[in-house]
Amino acid sequence: MERKFIEIKGIKIPVIYEKDSSLPIISMQLVFRVAGSIQNNNNFGLAKFCEKIMNEGTKKDGVSEFYKKLDMRAISLYVGCGFETLSISLDLLKEHFEFGLKAIKELLSDPNLDKNTIEKLKIITSSEILNLNSDFDYLAKTELNKILYEGSIYHILI
């Protein structure tokens, strides 16, 4: 494993690079720090919404057609968010690397911000929040965080 830096428009970006030539596959993850749920401030759920909308394909193709093109080439593309990061994961055969990069570019430049998609995600998110009311592990964690982090943002994060 090797750590390198690439410079784009005067900004140094750290890259962790590992090469293994035993199989013709590429596994790549783009991690955006200071982009997770901790950064939401008063916009609770924003990072999670970004994750969900990015997993809905492009506005041009929609979710089904976008992922069908990827599936035909055995490409896995997933966006996820955590407490401090937002990440884009790409797993594919080496021969489809350019196509995979193009798919990421399309996803970032043309997210599926269709009104129906946003409404669907609102319903899904509402049901997830309602389900948390019967998740005793979540409720216990929330109550413990209220005690441990009283007065800070940490006690109210989902």
N, C-alpha and C positions, 0 to 999 in steps of 0.2 A: 504494500500500500504506500502511496506517495501523495504528499500534499503539494499542490501547485497553486499558483495564482495566475488568473488571466485578467487582463485589463480591458475594460470596455468603457469608452468615453470618459477616461480618467478615473474610473472606479475599479479598485482591485477586488476581484471576486475569488474567494478560496474554492479550490476544487480538490476533492479527495479522489484519487485515481488508483484503481487496482486493475491489473491486467492478468487474465487467465486465458490462454489460447486453446484449452482442451475442448471447448465447445464453441460453436459460432453464435453465441448469444450476447446480448447487451442488456444490462440491467442498470438503469439510470434513474437518479432521483434528484430533482431540483428542490432545494429547501430554502424557503424564504423566512429568515429570522425576523423577529419583531412583527409577526403577521398572524399570530394565533389569537385565541379568545381573550388573552390577557390585555390585548391592545384595543378591545372593543370600546372601552370607556363607557359611555352612556348608550352605546348602540349594541345592546346585548343580543347575541345570536348572529352578528354580522359575519364573523369568520366561518361559522357553521353554514350560513346561507351561501357564502362564496364557495365553500366546498361543494355543497349540493348543486348549485347552479353550474359549476364547472364540470360536474359529472353528468350533466344533462345534454351533452353534445353541443353542436353549434346551432345558431339560429338558422343558417342556410340548410343544414341537413337534418336537424332535429336529433333526438337521442337515438332512435332506432337506426337510422341510416348512417349516422356518424360511427356508431359502434359496430355496425355491420361491416363497414369498410375495414375497420381494425381487426375484427374477428376473422375476416377472410385471409388475413395475413398473420394470424395468431399473435396479434399485438395486444398487450395489456396496458391500458392507460387509466390511471386512477389519481384523483386529487383528494387529499386528506388534510385536515387541520388538527392541530393539537393546542396545548395551552400557550405555547410561545411561537409556533411555526405553522406555515402552510406549505405543503409539499405536493409535487407532481411526480408520480412514479411511472416509469416507462420500462416495460420488459418486452423484448422482441428478438427475433433472429437478426443477425448482423446485416443480412441482405436487405432488410426492410427499415434500416435505421433512418435513412433520409425521409421515408414516408412517415415514420413515427415523429420525427422532429417537425415535419410539416403539419401533422395533426395537432401537436402542442401549440404551434403558432396560430393555427386556425381557432383552436379553443380559446386562446388568450385574446385574440383580436375580434372574435365573433361569438361570444357566449350566447347561449340560448335564453335570452331575456324576454322570451315570448310571454304574453299575458297569461295564457293557459298554463305554461310551465311554472310561472311564479305562483299562481293560485294553487296548483298541485303541491308545490313545495310548502306553501303555507299550511295546507291541510295535513300533510305528512308531519311537519314540525309540530303542529298543535297536538296531534295524536301522540307523538313521542313525549311531549311535555306532560300530557295527561297520564301516560303510562308511568312516568317517573313517580307520580303520586302513590303508586302501589308497589314501588321498588324499595324495599326496606333497607337495602344496602345504601342506596342513593340518599334516602331520608336520613339515615344515621350519619353518613358522611357530611351531609349538609348541616345537620345540627352540630356536629363536632367542629366543622369549619367556622360556624357562627361563634362558638366559644373560643377557639384558638385564634381566629383572625378578626375579632370584633372591631368594627370601625374601618376595615380595609376592604378593598374590592374582592379579595380572595374568598370571603364568606358568602358571596352571592353568585359566583360563577356556576354554570351548569356544566 
